[in-house]
């Protein structure tokens, strides 16, 4: 893949706690679903801007528009999280929900600062949807997307794929692995055609649908 072209970044970010669990937002490619933390095995890459596109953001099951006054969520920001704008504050509030009592239904999250919108991927939950939509500040659009797996179980698949990166030596080279933020485990390899059937068999039929196997260039430690 080519080096990232900063001029093509669109302001779409992902909220990710994968691997480094840093709570930072990472920029994604122009027409992509915003990618989560993509890890070059041997070192964490701080940005997924040069990762291949996995899929465009899926159609939302439910969309709601914030109705709460600006500033109503002030004070909900977690350590290190900004709360300068309605989107920042809404994002911080939702992150607090998905790391707390609603963690079992949470899959991933993406932010588009240009559209002032937040895409949340979750196992359908009326209480969670209500909590998010009723709290969002004015000017913020929240799109809720159905998934059938949570972040915890995606991380289990990710851990299994990446726990021994040399196990496939001689067949293909595993170069990157991470969650894409929309409900998939993204795996970067040198030879996708060879690697995909092997990896799908390795994780089993039930989990194979969550894999996205893409070409990735040789990883370089930063």
Secondary structure in CASP SS format (residue, H / E / C, confidence):
PFRMAT SS
TARGET T0000
AUTHOR 0000-0000-0000
METHOD secondary structure of the structure
MODEL  1
X C 1.00
X C 1.00
X C 1.00
X C 1.00
X C 1.00
X H 1.00
X H 1.00
X H 1.00
X C 1.00
X C 1.00
X C 1.00
X E 1.00
X E 1.00
X E 1.00
X E 1.00
X C 1.00
X C 1.00
X C 1.00
X C 1.00
X C 1.00
X C 1.00
X C 1.00
X C 1.00
X C 1.00
X E 1.00
X E 1.00
X E 1.00
X C 1.00
X C 1.00
X C 1.00
X C 1.00
X C 1.00
X C 1.00
X C 1.00
X C 1.00
X C 1.00
X C 1.00
X E 1.00
X E 1.00
X E 1.00
X C 1.00
X C 1.00
X E 1.00
X E 1.00
X C 1.00
X C 1.00
X C 1.00
X C 1.00
X C 1.00
X C 1.00
X C 1.00
X C 1.00
X C 1.00
X C 1.00
X C 1.00
X C 1.00
X C 1.00
X C 1.00
X C 1.00
X C 1.00
X C 1.00
X E 1.00
X E 1.00
X E 1.00
X E 1.00
X C 1.00
X C 1.00
X E 1.00
X C 1.00
X C 1.00
X C 1.00
X C 1.00
X C 1.00
X C 1.00
X C 1.00
X C 1.00
X C 1.00
X C 1.00
X C 1.00
X C 1.00
X C 1.00
X C 1.00
X C 1.00
X C 1.00
X C 1.00
X H 1.00
X H 1.00
X H 1.00
X H 1.00
X H 1.00
X H 1.00
X H 1.00
X H 1.00
X H 1.00
X H 1.00
X H 1.00
X H 1.00
X H 1.00
X C 1.00
X C 1.00
X C 1.00
X C 1.00
X H 1.00
X H 1.00
X H 1.00
X E 1.00
X E 1.00
X E 1.00
X E 1.00
X E 1.00
X E 1.00
X E 1.00
X C 1.00
X C 1.00
X C 1.00
X C 1.00
X E 1.00
X E 1.00
X E 1.00
X E 1.00
X E 1.00
X E 1.00
X C 1.00
X C 1.00
X C 1.00
X H 1.00
X H 1.00
X H 1.00
X H 1.00
X H 1.00
X H 1.00
X H 1.00
X H 1.00
X H 1.00
X H 1.00
X C 1.00
X E 1.00
X C 1.00
X C 1.00
X C 1.00
X E 1.00
X E 1.00
X E 1.00
X E 1.00
X E 1.00
X E 1.00
X C 1.00
X C 1.00
X C 1.00
X C 1.00
X H 1.00
X H 1.00
X H 1.00
X H 1.00
X H 1.00
X H 1.00
X H 1.00
X H 1.00
X H 1.00
X H 1.00
X H 1.00
X H 1.00
X C 1.00
X C 1.00
X C 1.00
X C 1.00
X C 1.00
X C 1.00
X C 1.00
X C 1.00
X C 1.00
X C 1.00
X C 1.00
X E 1.00
X E 1.00
X E 1.00
X E 1.00
X E 1.00
X E 1.00
X C 1.00
X C 1.00
X C 1.00
X C 1.00
X C 1.00
X E 1.00
X E 1.00
X E 1.00
X E 1.00
X E 1.00
X C 1.00
X C 1.00
X H 1.00
X H 1.00
X H 1.00
X H 1.00
X H 1.00
X H 1.00
X H 1.00
X H 1.00
X H 1.00
X H 1.00
X H 1.00
X H 1.00
X C 1.00
X H 1.00
X H 1.00
X H 1.00
X H 1.00
X C 1.00
X C 1.00
X E 1.00
X E 1.00
X E 1.00
X E 1.00
X E 1.00
X C 1.00
X C 1.00
X C 1.00
X C 1.00
X C 1.00
X C 1.00
X C 1.00
END
